[in-house]
Amino acid sequence: MVKPPLRTKTLGTKVSEEEFAQLEALAREHRLTVSEWCRATLLANLNGQEEKEEKSDNLNGTSHALMAELVALRAILLNVLFKLANGQTLTAEEMQRLIDRADSDKLKKARERLAQPAEPKEG
């Protein structure tokens, strides 16, 4: 296995508190530290890989859609299982209310879950 070249040079810049918060949010969305995200973004621009960012945005949209559906499905499933475990039955109207409620806030909940910081990669 070929080892990547050692990183021996440092780049630095100053940003405002607001700019730093925006950079942190972007890094978190990509599940990277700010340093890792900045390095990847700089090198992608250096190598003319802006197209990858567009593909990543499409994938990000897909991720949000999938997460939204999973969140809604989970909410419905847990509510149905809870009722059944307690010996209750669901009417068609109750089931429709569960579906409507799950659908009404699935995008918001998906965004919240996807925005939760993952543990930064070590290295």
C-alpha positions as CSV (number, residue, x, y, z in Angstrom):
1,M,0.0,0.0,0.0
2,V,1.4,3.4,-1.0
3,K,1.5,6.0,1.8
4,P,0.3,9.5,1.0
5,P,2.9,12.2,1.1
6,L,3.5,13.8,4.5
7,R,1.7,17.0,5.1
8,T,4.4,19.4,6.3
9,K,3.0,22.8,5.3
10,T,0.4,24.8,7.1
11,L,-2.1,27.3,5.7
12,G,-4.0,29.7,8.0
13,T,-6.6,32.5,7.7
14,K,-8.7,34.6,10.1
15,V,-12.5,34.6,9.9
16,S,-15.2,36.3,12.0
17,E,-17.2,34.4,14.6
18,E,-20.1,34.2,12.2
19,E,-18.0,32.9,9.4
20,F,-16.4,30.3,11.6
21,A,-19.9,29.1,12.8
22,Q,-20.9,28.8,9.1
23,L,-17.7,26.8,8.3
24,E,-18.3,24.6,11.3
25,A,-21.8,23.9,10.2
26,L,-20.6,22.9,6.7
27,A,-17.9,20.7,8.1
28,R,-20.5,19.0,10.4
29,E,-22.8,18.3,7.4
30,H,-19.9,16.5,5.8
31,R,-19.1,14.7,9.0
32,L,-15.6,16.2,9.1
33,T,-13.6,18.5,11.4
34,V,-13.3,22.1,10.2
35,S,-9.6,21.4,9.3
36,E,-10.5,18.3,7.3
37,W,-13.3,20.1,5.5
38,C,-11.1,23.1,4.6
39,R,-8.3,20.9,3.3
40,A,-10.8,18.8,1.2
41,T,-12.4,22.0,-0.2
42,L,-9.1,23.7,-1.0
43,L,-7.7,20.6,-2.7
44,A,-10.9,20.0,-4.7
45,N,-10.8,23.6,-6.0
46,L,-7.1,23.2,-6.8
47,N,-7.7,20.0,-8.7
48,G,-10.8,21.5,-10.5
49,Q,-13.2,19.1,-8.9
50,E,-16.1,21.5,-8.4
51,E,-18.3,18.9,-10.2
52,K,-17.9,16.5,-7.3
53,E,-19.5,19.2,-5.0
54,E,-22.6,19.3,-7.2
55,K,-22.8,15.5,-7.1
56,S,-22.4,15.7,-3.4
57,D,-25.2,18.2,-3.2
58,N,-27.5,15.8,-5.1
59,L,-26.5,13.0,-2.8
60,N,-27.1,15.3,0.2
61,G,-30.6,15.9,-1.1
62,T,-31.1,12.2,-1.5
63,S,-29.8,11.7,2.0
64,H,-32.3,14.2,3.4
65,A,-35.2,12.5,1.5
66,L,-34.2,9.1,2.7
67,M,-33.8,10.2,6.3
68,A,-37.2,12.0,6.1
69,E,-38.9,8.8,5.0
70,L,-37.1,6.7,7.7
71,V,-38.0,9.2,10.4
72,A,-41.7,9.1,9.3
73,L,-41.7,5.3,9.0
74,R,-40.1,5.0,12.5
75,A,-42.7,7.3,14.0
76,I,-45.6,5.3,12.5
77,L,-44.1,1.9,13.4
78,L,-43.4,2.9,17.0
79,N,-46.9,4.2,17.5
80,V,-48.6,1.2,15.9
81,L,-46.4,-1.3,17.9
82,F,-47.1,0.6,21.2
83,K,-50.8,0.4,20.7
84,L,-50.7,-3.3,19.7
85,A,-48.4,-4.2,22.6
86,N,-51.1,-2.6,24.9
87,G,-53.8,-4.7,23.4
88,Q,-55.4,-1.8,21.5
89,T,-56.4,-1.7,17.9
90,L,-56.2,1.1,15.3
91,T,-59.0,2.3,13.2
92,A,-58.4,3.5,9.7
93,E,-58.9,7.1,10.8
94,E,-56.3,6.7,13.6
95,M,-53.8,5.2,11.2
96,Q,-54.3,8.1,8.8
97,R,-53.8,10.6,11.6
98,L,-50.5,8.8,12.4
99,I,-49.4,8.9,8.8
100,D,-50.4,12.6,8.5
101,R,-48.6,13.6,11.7
102,A,-45.4,11.7,10.7
103,D,-45.4,13.3,7.2
104,S,-46.0,16.8,8.6
105,D,-42.7,17.0,10.5
106,K,-40.5,14.4,8.8
107,L,-38.4,16.9,6.9
108,K,-37.7,19.0,10.0
109,K,-36.8,15.9,12.0
110,A,-34.6,14.6,9.2
111,R,-32.7,17.9,9.1
112,E,-32.2,17.8,12.8
113,R,-30.8,14.2,12.7
114,L,-28.5,14.9,9.8
115,A,-27.2,18.0,11.5
116,Q,-26.3,16.2,14.6
117,P,-22.5,16.2,14.8
118,A,-20.8,12.9,14.1
119,E,-17.7,12.0,15.9
120,P,-14.8,13.6,13.9
121,K,-12.5,11.2,12.1
122,E,-9.2,10.6,13.9
123,G,-6.0,11.1,12.0
